[in-house]
Amino acid sequence: MSSTIEPSDLASATAAWSGGAPLVLGVPPMPFESALDPASAAAAAATAPWSATHAGMVADRTANVEDLATANGVTTATLVGSDEANAATIGGVL
């Protein structure tokens, strides 16, 4: 297995990485009866914040994927661009 990704494959590699974990926000509720025994009540209380935590993790992951896709676009442009064009781009940043 090669660890090298060609510039033309960078976008699809990023999409595959992004699809590696679900981005679905819904977390199914715990199935409890209306009257909870003490152990079930403790479990319900301990897991109550999970939906908000999961939503925050999804938002962070989505932002990271967008940042990586943007960086990959710049990387691809640099790899396939001419030396003169890249020098001009770098000169414009400095």
C-alpha positions in Angstrom: 0.0 0.0 0.0 1.4 3.3 -1.0 1.4 6.3 1.3 1.7 8.7 -1.6 -1.4 10.6 -2.9 -1.2 12.1 -6.4 -2.5 15.7 -6.7 -5.3 14.5 -8.9 -6.4 12.1 -6.1 -6.3 14.5 -3.2 -9.9 15.6 -3.4 -11.2 12.0 -3.5 -8.9 11.0 -0.7 -10.2 13.9 1.4 -13.8 12.8 0.7 -13.0 9.3 1.7 -11.4 10.4 4.9 -14.4 12.7 5.6 -16.8 9.8 5.1 -14.9 7.7 7.6 -17.1 8.8 10.5 -20.8 9.6 10.5 -21.9 13.2 10.7 -25.5 12.5 11.7 -26.6 14.6 14.7 -29.3 12.4 16.1 -28.5 10.2 19.1 -31.2 7.7 20.0 -32.7 8.2 23.4 -32.1 5.6 26.1 -35.1 3.3 26.3 -36.3 3.7 29.8 -39.6 3.1 31.5 -41.3 6.1 33.1 -40.3 5.0 36.6 -36.5 4.5 36.7 -34.7 2.3 39.2 -31.7 4.0 40.8 -29.1 2.5 38.5 -31.1 3.4 35.3 -31.7 6.9 36.7 -27.9 7.3 37.2 -27.2 6.0 33.7 -29.7 8.4 32.2 -28.2 11.3 34.1 -24.7 10.4 33.1 -25.6 10.2 29.4 -27.9 13.2 29.3 -25.2 15.6 28.0 -24.1 13.2 25.2 -26.4 14.7 22.5 -24.9 18.2 23.0 -21.4 16.7 23.2 -21.9 14.7 20.0 -23.3 17.8 18.2 -20.2 19.7 19.2 -17.9 17.0 18.0 -19.7 16.8 14.6 -19.4 20.6 14.2 -15.7 20.4 15.0 -15.1 17.6 12.6 -17.1 19.3 9.8 -15.0 22.5 10.3 -11.8 20.3 10.2 -12.9 18.6 7.0 -13.6 22.0 5.4 -10.2 23.3 6.5 -8.4 20.2 5.1 -10.3 20.5 1.8 -9.2 24.1 1.5 -5.6 23.2 2.3 -5.7 20.4 -0.2 -6.9 22.8 -2.9 -3.9 25.0 -2.2 -1.6 22.1 -2.1 -2.9 20.7 -5.4 -2.6 24.1 -7.1 1.0 24.4 -5.8 1.9 20.9 -7.0 0.5 21.3 -10.5 1.5 25.0 -10.9 4.6 26.3 -12.6 7.6 27.4 -10.6 7.0 31.0 -11.8 3.4 31.0 -10.7 4.3 29.5 -7.3 7.1 32.0 -6.8 4.7 34.8 -7.5 2.2 33.4 -5.1 4.8 33.0 -2.4 6.1 36.5 -3.1 2.6 37.9 -2.6 2.3 36.3 0.8 5.7 37.5 2.1 
